[in-house]
Amino acid sequence: MMTKPPMVSAHSKAFDMVDTAAARDVLRSHCERRKYRQKVPGWYGISVDTGANLQFGAALDFPWVRSDEMDEATRDMPEPQPVEKVLGPRRRPVKEKIGRNAPCHCRSGTKYKKCHGR
């Protein structure tokens, strides 16, 4: 198994930390603008990777106060979309119906109707 030379690994880790710090700043800035636009006292934001694993988050909890600077920063910001529109409709997993004469799912060797089908 090949490993990276130590310099490359250290360089990659430093690069990842810079990327993460920049991403945190972007997330916090976005959360501040979205919080202001929605006129709410609190806002939360998270960053997830492509595998849907949580990377980091931001929490803002302070009263909303009108600001000319924030009015300008949020002027062209689009309205938030409903979750269903962004992610699509939620689908419930379809469970396959077990026939009465099918073998029982518990692997007892008996028919479903004699075992768990009562």
KOLDREN-882700 format. One record per residue: x, y, z of N, C-alpha, C in turn. Coordinates in steps of 0.1 Angstrom, whole numbers, plus 5000, padded with zeros to 4 digits. Layout:
N
XYZXYZXYZ/...
//
This chain:
118
500849885000500050005000500950125000/500650224991501450344990500850454998/501650525005501150645012501850765006/501150875009501751005004502951045012/503951105005505051155013504551255024/505251265035504851355046504551505041/505351555032505151695028503851715021/503551615012502251625005501151615014/501151525024500051505033499851635042/500951695046500851815054500351935046/500851935033500352045024498852025022/498351905019496951875017496151915029/496651875041495851915053495752065055/496852135053496852275054495852335043/495852285031494952335021493552305025/493252185030491852155035491452255046/492352285055491952375066491652515061/492452565051492152695045490852685038/490552575030489252565024488152565034/488352495045487252485055487052615061/488052695064487952825070487252915061/487552915048486852995038485352955037/485152825037483752775036482952815048/483552815060482852855072482453005071/483453085066483153225064481953245054/481953175043480853185033479553145039/479553035047478352985053477853085063/478653135072478253235082477653365075/478353405064477953525057476553505051/476353385045475053345039473953345050/474353285061473353275072472953415077/473953505078473653635083472653705073/472953695060472053755050470653695050/470653565051469353495051468553525063/469153535075468553565087467953705086/468753795081468253935079467053945070/467153875059466153875049464753825054/464853715063463653655068463153725081/463953825086463653905098463253815110/464153715113464053625124465153645134/464853605147465953625157467053515157/466753405150467753295150467853235136/469053185133469153115120470253005122/470152895115471052785116471452745102/472752715100473152665087474152555089/474052455079475052345080475652325067/476852265067477552225055477752075055/477252015044477451865043478251835031/478951725031479751685020478851605010/479451554999478751494989478151364994/478651305005478051185010477051215021/476551335022475551385032476051375046/477351385048477951385061478151525066/477751555078477951685084479351725084/479751845079481051895080481251995091/480352105091480352205101479052285100/478852365110477552445110477852585116/476752665115476752795120475452825127/475452885139474252925146474253075149/473253145145473153285148471953305157/472153375168471053395178471153535184/470653635177470553765181469353835175/468853945181467654005176467854075162/466854075154466854135141466854285143/467754355136467754505136467954545122/467154645118467154695104468554765102/469054745090470354795086470354835071/470754955068470854995054471854905046/472954875053473954785047473454655043/472654595053472154455050470954465040/470254575040469154595029469854585016/470954655014471654655001472254514998/472754445008473354315006472354205003/471154225007470054125005469054164994/469354274987468354324978468054224967/469054154961468854064950468853914954/468753894967468653754973467353694970/467353574964466053514960465353464973/464053454972463253404983463553254985/463553204998463853065000462752974994/463152864989462252764983461752664993/460552614992460152505001461052384999/461152305010462052185010461652094999/460252074997459751984987460252024973/460252154970460652194957462152174955/462952194965464452174964464752024963/464251944972464651804973463651714966/462551764962461551674955460651614966/459551564961458551504971459151394979/458751384991459251265000458451144995/459151034994458550904990458750815002/457650745005457750645015458250515009/459150445016459550315010458450225008/458350154997457250064995457649925000/456849875009457149745015456449635006/457149535003456549434995455649345003/454449324998453449255006453849105006/453749045017454048905018452748825016/452848725007451648645005451448545016/450248505019449848415030450648285029/450848235017451448105015452948115012/453448235013454948245012455648205024/456948165023457648125035457748245044/457748225057457748335067459148405066/459148535068460348615068461348595079/460848525090461748495101462548375099/462348305087463148185083462948065092/461648055097461347945106461047815097/460847835084460547725076459047705074/458247775081456847755080456247865071/454947845067454347945059454048075068/453948185061453748315068452448305076/451348245070450048245076450048165089/450948075091451047985103451948045113/452848145109453848195118453548335122/453948435114453748575118452448635111/451748565103450548615096449248615104/449348585117448148585125447648715130/
//
